[in-house]
């Protein structure tokens, strides 16, 4: 509080005013968001190798960033998301909506992360913080190659060598399915399924010893 005295012809007039400094809100650090490369079925130019994903829910980070903080009126701090720091610092900008489609850097790789800038605002005071960022990342889609059909002779492993059912080790196909580049890179998982009589896809629990079911 500041006090001001003004003296005129020996007469003192006094007044005062209060200068208030409000604290800045403090955002909580959050992790990055990751999705796989997606195809937009409504866009004929969209592919699963273009580095674009369409469903980044940026607002899924909001509760983590706010971390329970409230203003003096008991209302949670508000969070907006922006493509640039300049936008985050511009209180006239309302921010990005979810789901959000990532934007590629024309000078970079299709799979370079995109930085999202966060503005955390105490609406009661108007104070905000725009120091927090996180990345949205589009991961490449694994490629599976067409493989040739496995053929074996009818055997007795199923109990009969005339029942049309034999044991298959489907994992022998994995190197061909993945291709040399992905095999060398490692870290890929291949799972196998069959379609039951209702058309439902069923996971094969042990692909090293799968018995086919002959069509009756």
C-alpha positions in Angstrom: 0.0 0.0 0.0 1.3 3.4 -1.0 0.4 6.6 0.9 0.5 10.0 -0.7 0.5 13.3 1.1 -0.1 16.6 -0.7 0.6 19.8 1.2 -0.9 23.0 0.0 -0.5 26.2 2.0 0.3 24.2 5.1 -2.7 21.9 4.7 -2.0 18.2 4.2 -4.3 16.0 2.1 -3.7 12.3 2.2 -4.7 9.3 0.1 -3.5 5.8 -0.5 -3.6 3.1 -3.1 -2.7 -0.6 -3.1 -0.5 -2.2 -5.7 -1.1 -6.0 -6.0 1.2 -8.5 -7.7 -0.6 -11.7 -8.5 1.4 -15.0 -8.8 1.8 -16.7 -12.1 0.1 -20.1 -12.5 2.6 -23.0 -12.6 1.9 -25.7 -15.1 2.8 -29.4 -14.4 5.1 -31.0 -16.9 3.4 -33.6 -19.1 4.6 -36.3 -21.5 4.3 -36.3 -25.3 1.3 -37.7 -27.3 2.0 -40.4 -29.8 -0.2 -41.9 -32.5 0.4 -44.2 -35.5 0.2 -42.8 -39.1 -3.4 -42.8 -40.1 -5.5 -42.8 -43.3 -8.4 -40.4 -43.8 -10.9 -42.4 -45.8 -12.5 -39.2 -47.0 -9.3 -38.0 -48.6 -8.0 -39.9 -51.6 -4.5 -38.4 -51.1 -4.2 -39.7 -47.6 -1.8 -42.6 -47.0 -0.3 -44.4 -44.0 3.1 -43.2 -44.9 2.5 -39.4 -45.0 3.3 -38.6 -41.4 -0.2 -37.4 -40.6 -2.5 -38.5 -37.8 -6.0 -37.0 -37.3 -6.9 -37.6 -33.7 -4.6 -35.9 -31.3 -6.7 -35.1 -28.2 -4.7 -32.2 -26.9 -7.2 -31.6 -24.1 -6.4 -35.0 -22.6 -3.4 -33.2 -21.1 -5.5 -30.5 -19.4 -6.2 -32.1 -16.0 -2.5 -33.2 -15.7 -1.3 -29.7 -16.5 -3.7 -27.9 -14.1 -3.0 -30.5 -11.4 -5.9 -29.4 -9.2 -4.9 -25.7 -9.1 -7.8 -23.2 -8.7 -8.1 -19.4 -8.8 -9.3 -17.3 -5.9 -12.9 -17.9 -6.9 -12.4 -21.7 -6.7 -12.4 -22.2 -10.5 -9.8 -24.4 -12.2 -7.1 -22.7 -14.2 -7.8 -22.8 -17.9 -5.5 -24.4 -20.6 -5.2 -23.6 -24.3 -2.9 -25.2 -26.9 -1.1 -23.4 -29.6 1.1 -24.1 -32.6 3.6 -21.3 -31.8 4.9 -19.5 -28.8 3.7 -16.2 -30.2 0.1 -17.5 -30.3 0.4 -18.8 -26.7 1.5 -15.3 -25.6 -1.4 -13.7 -27.5 -4.4 -13.7 -25.2 -6.7 -13.0 -28.2 -5.9 -16.4 -29.6 -8.4 -19.1 -28.4 -6.1 -22.0 -29.1 -6.4 -25.3 -30.9 -9.4 -27.7 -30.7 -9.4 -31.4 -30.3 -9.1 -33.8 -32.1 -6.2 -32.0 -33.8 -4.4 -33.0 -37.0 -0.6 -32.5 -36.8 1.1 -30.1 -39.2 4.2 -31.2 -41.1 7.3 -29.0 -41.2 7.9 -28.4 -44.9 11.7 -28.3 -44.2 11.8 -31.5 -42.2 10.9 -35.2 -42.2 7.3 -36.4 -42.2 8.0 -38.0 -38.9 9.6 -35.1 -37.1 7.8 -34.3 -33.8 5.6 -31.2 -33.7 5.9 -28.9 -30.7 2.7 -27.8 -29.0 2.8 -24.7 -26.8 0.6 -24.4 -23.7 -1.0 -21.4 -22.1 -2.1 -21.9 -18.5 -4.3 -19.0 -17.3 -5.7 -17.9 -13.9 -8.9 -16.3 -15.2 -9.5 -14.4 -11.9 -6.3 -12.4 -12.4 -5.6 -12.7 -16.1 -2.1 -14.0 -15.3 -0.8 -16.7 -17.5 2.2 -18.9 -18.1 3.3 -20.0 -21.6 6.5 -21.8 -20.7 5.3 -25.4 -21.1 5.6 -27.4 -24.3 5.1 -31.0 -25.3 5.5 -32.9 -28.6 2.9 -34.7 -30.7 4.6 -37.6 -32.5 3.3 -39.7 -35.5 5.0 -43.1 -35.6 5.5 -45.0 -38.8 3.2 -47.8 -39.6 4.8 -51.3 -39.9 4.5 -52.8 -43.3 3.5 -56.4 -43.8 4.4 -58.2 -47.0 2.2 -60.7 -48.9 3.5 -64.2 -48.2 3.0 -67.4 -50.1 0.6 -70.0 -48.7 2.0 -72.7 -46.5 1.5 -76.3 -47.7 2.0 -79.5 -45.7 0.9 -83.1 -46.0 -1.9 -84.4 -43.9 -0.3 -85.9 -40.8 -1.3 -87.8 -37.6 -0.6 -84.9 -35.2 -4.3 -84.1 -35.2 -5.1 -87.8 -34.6 -5.7 -88.8 -38.2 -3.9 -88.5 -41.5 -7.1 -88.3 -43.5 -8.9 -85.6 -41.6 -7.5 -82.6 -43.6 -6.0 -81.1 -40.5 -2.3 -80.7 -39.9 0.0 -78.7 -37.6 1.4 -75.5 -39.0 4.2 -73.4 -37.6 3.1 -69.9 -38.7 6.1 -68.2 -37.2 8.3 -69.5 -40.0 6.6 -66.8 -42.1 7.6 -63.9 -39.9 10.8 -62.9 -41.8 8.9 -62.8 -45.1 6.0 -60.9 -43.5 8.3 -58.2 -42.0 10.9 -58.0 -44.8 14.7 -57.7 -44.3 14.7 -54.0 -43.2 12.1 -54.5 -40.4 13.7 -57.7 -39.3 17.1 -55.9 -39.0 15.5 -53.0 -37.1 13.8 -55.4 -34.6 11.1 -54.6 -32.1 8.2 -55.8 -34.2 5.5 -58.2 -33.0 3.5 -60.4 -35.5 0.3 -62.0 -34.3 -1.9 -64.5 -36.2 -5.7 -64.9 -36.3 -8.3 -67.1 -37.9 -11.9 -66.4 -38.8 -14.5 -68.5 -37.1 -17.8 -69.6 -38.5 -19.5 -66.3 -37.5 -16.8 -64.2 -39.2 -15.1 -63.1 -36.0 -11.4 -62.7 -35.9 -9.9 -65.0 -33.3 -6.3 -64.8 -32.0 -4.2 -67.9 -32.4 -2.6 -68.4 -29.0 0.2 -70.6 -30.2 1.1 -69.9 -33.8 4.0 -72.4 -33.6 1.5 -75.3 -33.4 -1.7 -74.3 -35.1 -4.1 -76.9 -36.5 -6.2 -75.8 -39.3 -9.9 -76.5 -39.3 -11.0 -78.1 -42.5 -14.1 -76.7 -44.2 -16.8 -79.3 -43.6 
